[in-house]
Amino acid sequence: MFTASGIRGIYGDSLTVDLVCRLTKVFVREWNVRSVIVGRDTRPSGEPLEHAVVSSLIESSCKVYMAGVQPTPIILWACRRMRMDGAIIITASHNPPEWNALKFASIGGLLLDGSDINKLRCAVYGGICERSSVSRLGKSLAFDPLNQYIDAALRHLNVKAISKCNLKVVIDPGGGAGFKATPMLLRRLGCRVITINSAPGIFSRRIEPTPDALKELSMAVKAYNADVGFAHDADADRLVCVTDEGEVLAEDYGLAIASLHVLSSRKGPLVVNVASSMIFKWIAEQMGVKVYWSPVGEAKVVRAIIEHKAPIGGEGSSGGIIPAFFNLARDGVFGAALIVEALALRECKMSDIVKSLPKYYQARDAIPCSPSRYETVMTRLINEVKGMDVDLTDGVKIWLKDRWVLIRPSQTEPKIRILCEATSKDKAHDLLEEYRRLIEGFIEGK
């Protein structure tokens, strides 16, 4: 699947070594890449795909910095910091282990957006990436950006205040690429760190850090009497938080707490995608700033952050914190440090911060649908909701008095996603049922 989040597929089936080689060579040619950093998550298929990418880059005369297993945000940070021409990250993020993907970034460590990905697709399948003669081979060298990243992160944090609090933190990287970086950063901040599910490449829980997948983390936080718990997906661009009481927070609330904290000292607007919670409207009102709603997708949010000069933004819908003053990427590693800093400076419990925030409830579903049906279904939906308060920034978002519903085709799976939010669980679930029936009827052609 060629999506705004990269090119994804099941390894050995839709995502093959041959396809990866062709994609890599097209990327080099079309974006004039000469220096590039390559990293991956901990999936078993990452190693053969890494070999395919690196060999293709060398054959294309590139200088390749091989970072190995690293969180995606660290690869993108290093790409920008070292002024490389691009980055290739081999990761399917939150997808199951049999999936893998390529994420491409250009100069500045900015991920390619949907139009760029379509350009890649057209080049690969349009017959304009035939094999060319090799005039000069490039070279590769091992490069570990982790220590540089952590040193830079510490310069943006109040290390003294955090160390003084001696916070106890439980981290669940889920067997993914954050197994080393997040514990290392938090220990450098003076936290007492406990890890679970931290063996790289051993996916003992579901990769996507949903509440059902984080029951063990919740129990560990309570058992160790910890101040907070953190969980990542496979490439550590997502962050989900657990309070000292063991409550697994909705994805939006990590970004909400980080946003309140950052905006208290760094003035500027807030940028979030249209699938994010109403809590960001509340935060903007509390902080006296403007909130901008962007299309879903990290690349889209980052570009909106740059346009509006926002110090922070993200995708609350996926636990994606983008600390723009430090890293123009969804950064679960630095996001965890921001939460810890907020706890230290407020001198309060994580549960107390959460209780001070308004409570919203979400309900979601993903209905299987062939991508060939997307346009028909969405056109019928737009006609159905004419006259209502509708936002077409990305998909169809319908604003109601105290709730909203967003319907949009998935960018990573052949499904149509429905996300609802309301001021009560019953309202959210009722809204979900109403629009699920409607979309199922459209898919079936009723």
N, C-alpha and C positions, 0 to 999 in steps of 0.2 A: 504494500500500500504506500503510495506516494502522498504524504500528508504534510501539513504545516509543521509537524513535529519530527519530520525526517522520513526516511524510507524504511518501513517495517515489514517484517514477514517471519514465517517460521523457517528456521535455519535448515538448509538442505531441501526445502520445498519451494516456497516462493522467494526466499532470500538465499541466493546461491553465491558461490565464490566468483563465478563468471560475471554475474550482475554487479557484484561489489567492485570488481576490477574495472568494469566499464564505467560505473558511476564515478569512481575515483579519478580516472583519466579525464572524463568530461569536466569534472569539478576543477581540476588543475588547469585545463585549457581555457574554460570559459571565465574563470575568475583570476587567471594569470597568477597562479600560485607558484612560488619558488621556495618558500620556507613554510613548514607546516608542523603542528604538533598533533600527535595521535595518542589517544587514550581509550580505555574501555572499562566496562564494569566487570563483574566476576562470573558472568555466565560461561559455561563450558565452551560454547561456540565462539566466544570472544577471541580466543587464541588463534584459531584458523582464519577467522575473518581479519584479525590484525595482520597476520602474515600476508594475506591477499592485498590489503590496503597498502602496507608498507612497500611490498615489492612493486606494486603499481606506481607508487610515488617515486621510488628510486628509478624505475624505468622511464618516468616522466621528468627526470633531471632535477628532482626536488631535494632539498635538504630536510631530512625528517628527524624531528625530535620525538623519540619514543618514550612516552611517560608511563606506559604500562597501565596497571589498574589504578585509577584515580577517579574521584567524584567529578562529574561533568562540570560543576561550577569552578573547580580548580583548573581544569583544562582551559576553559574559556577565559578565566582570569589571567593565566599564563600567556595565552595567545595575545591578549591585549597588552599585557605588561612588557612582553618581549618584542612587541611590534611585528609579529609574524603575519604572513599573508593569509593564513587560515588555520582551521582546526578540523579534525575528523574524530568524532567520538563514537565508539561502537557500543551502543546500549539501547535496549528497548525499555528503559526506565521502569515503569510499573507493570509491564506486561509479564505473563507467565514465563518460566525459564526456557521453554522451547522456542520462544520468540527472540529475535534480535533486530538491530536496526543500525542505521548510520545517521548521525546528526552532523551536519556540515555548518561551519562558521567561516565567515570571511574576515577581512581586516577589522581589528578592534574586538575580535572575539564575539561578533554579532551573529547569531544563528540565522541561517537563510530562512526567509519567510515563504509563504505559499506560492507566490509568483516565481520565486527562485527555484523552488522544488519542481514546479511545473516545467521550468526551463530545462532542468536536469532530465526530467522524464521525457520530454520531447526530443532531446538530444540522444538519449540512450535508445529509445524506441523508434526514432526517426531515421536511423541509419547514417548518422553523421559522426559516429565515434569509431570508425574503422581503425584497425591497427595501423600505426605509423612507425616509420623506422626510428630506431633509437640512436640519436646523435651523440648523447653524452649521458652517462649514468649519474644519478645523484648519490647521496650517501645518507646513512642513518647513524644516530648516536643516542645512547640512553640519556634520559633527562628526567629528573624527579623534581617537580616544582613545589612539593608539599612544604618543605621548610621555609622557602621564600614566601609562600602564601600565608603561612601561620605568622611569620614575623610581621608581614604587612597587616594582617588582621589585628594583631595585638596593638599596633599603632593607632587603630581606630576605636579602641575599647578602653574603658576605665579599669585597667588591670588591678590597681591598688584597691579600689572599692570592692571589686568582685572577690579578690583574694581574702579580704578582711572577713567576708561573710562565710567562708568555708562551706559552701553549698555542696550537698550530696546529690549527684545526678546519675540516673540510670539511662544508658543508651542502648537502643535496639536497632542496629544497622540492617538487620534482616539478611545477613550474609552478603550484603552488597558492598559497593566501593567505599562507603563511608566508615568501614570498620576501623580504619586507622586515623583518619583525619579528624573526625569529630571528637573522639576521646583525647587525642593529642592536644587539640586546641583548648578544650575545656580544662585539661590538667595544667596546661601552661597558664591558665587564668586562675589557678588555685583551687579548682573544684575537686572534690573527691568523686571519682568516676567508677561506676560499675557497668560492665557490659554484659548483654545477653544476645544470643543469636548472632554472634560476631565472627564465627568462622567463615572466611571468605569463600563464596561459591557453594555454601551449604544452606539451602533455602528451607529452613525448618518451619517457617511460617509463610503465608502468602506474601508475595513480594509487595503488592500494593498495601500501604499501611492504613488499612481501614480499621474501624473499631473492633470488628470480629477477629481481625488478625493480630490485634495488640492486647489480647486478654492477658497473656503472659507478662507483658511489660507492665500492665496495670497492677498485677499481683506483685511484681518485683518492686515497684515503687513503694507500695504499702509495706511489703515485707522488710525492706531495707530502711524504712522510715526516711525515704528520700524527699528532697524538696521539689523535684521535677523529673519527668521522663521525656525522652525524645526518641522518635522513630524515623527512619528513612525508607525510601524505595531503593532499587538496585544501584542507581547512580547518584543518590544523595542530593538530588536537586529539590526533593520534597522534604517537608518537615511536619510531623504531627506531634503534638504535645500531650503529655499526661500530667495532671495536677498532683499535688502532694496527697490528695485524697483518693487517687487512683482513677479519676475521671479522664477518659480518653476524649479529648476535645475535638469538635468538628474542625476540618482543615482550615476554615476561615479564621479561627480564633488565634492561631499562632501568628498569622499575618496581622491580625487586628492588634494584638498586644505589642508586636514589634513596631507597627505603624504609630501607635500612641506614644511609644517610647522615643522613636526617632523624631517624630514631629514636635515633641516637647523641647527639642534643642536645635533642630534643623528645620527652618521654616520653608514652606513650599507646598505645592499641591500633592494630592494622592492619586495614583493611577492604579486601577484594578480592572480585571476583565468583567464582562457582562454576566458571567456565571458566579460572581462573588456575592457575598451576603449583603443584606441591607445594613449590617453593622458599620459598613464603611461610609454610608451616608451619615450615620450618627457620629462617627469619628470625625469626619470633615466638619460637621457642625460644631462639635466640641472644641476642635482645634482652630476653628475659624479659617479653614482652607477650602479649596475647591476640590471635588472629586471628579475625575475623568474616567469614563467607562470605555474600555478598549475591546476589540475582538479577542476571542479566546486564542491562546497560543503565546508562548514565551516571547517569540520574535516580535509579535504585534505589540505586546505590553511594553517591551524594552524600547521599541521605537516611539511609543507614546510617552514613555518616561523621559526620553531624550528631548522630544518635541516640547513637552511642558515643563522641563527642568525640575522634575520631581525628585526629592531625596530618597523616596522609597515607593515601592509599588509591588504588584505581584498578582498572583492568581490564587485567590482565597479558595477557589473551588478545588484546587489540587495541592494545597499546602505549599505553594510556591512563594517564597519571600525574595524579593529583588531589592537588596540594599544598594541602591544606585550610587551612593556616595563612596562605596567600596568596590562593588562588583556588579556589572550590568548583566546579571544572569540570576536565575532562580538558584538560590544558594542555601541549602539546608544546613550546611556546616556553619557558616557565619550566622545564619538565622538562629541556630541554637545558642550561639554566644550572645546575640542581642537579647534573647529572652532571659538568659542568666544575668546579663547586665541590668535589665529592667528590674528583676527581683532584688538585686543587690542595692540599687539606688533607691528603690521604693521601700526597702527593708520590710517586706511583707511576704506572705505566702502566695504561691501561684493560685491557689483556690480563692484567696481574697480578691486578687485582680479579676479573676473570671466572674465572681459574684458581683463585681461592680459594673459589669458590662450588661447591656440589654441582651435578652435571650431570644434567639430566633431558632426555628426548627426547620430542618430540611428533609425532603424525601426525594428519592431519585430512582430512575430505572433506565435500562438500556434495552430497546426493542430491536431484535434482529431484523435487518433490512438490507437488501442488496443495494450497493451504491448506485446502481442503474435506476433505482426507484426514488433516490433522494429528491431530485428536482420536482417530480410529480407530487410527492407527499408534501413538500414544503410549499409549493404553489397552492395546493388545496388548503393548507393551513392558513396561509396569508389571506386568502379569500374568505375563509371562515371567520377570522377575527377582525375584519374591516370595521372601523368605527371605534375600536377599543384603543387604549393607550398602549401602543406597540413600539418596541425598539427593534430595528432591523440591523443593528450594528454587526451582529453575528448570530445567524439563526433567527428565531422569532422569540422575543421576550415580551411577555404580556404583563404589564403592571396593573395590579388591582389595589384596593384601598389599603390593606395591611398584609399583602402577600404578592408574590409574583411567580410566574412559571416561564422557564426557558426551554425551547425545543430546538435542537440543532443536530445535524448529522455528525457522528463521531469522526474525529480525524485519525484515530488509531485502530478502529475496528469497524466491521460492516454492521453498524447499528445506528439507530437514532436515539439520542439521549434526551431524557426529560428530567429537568431539575426544578424542584419547587421549594419555595420558602414562605413561611408564615409565622405568625406570633404564637401559634399553638401546634402541637403534633397533629391533632385531628384535622385542622385546616390544611396543613401541608399534605397529609395523606389523602384527604378528600380531593384536593386539587390535582394530585398525581393521578388518582383513579379516573377523574374526569377526562384528563388529557391523554392518558394512556389508552383509554377506550377509543377516543377520537383518532389518535395516530394509528392504532391497530386497524381501524376501519379503513383509513386512507391507504395503508400498506396493502391491505387485501383488496383494494379497489372498490370498496363499498361507498 
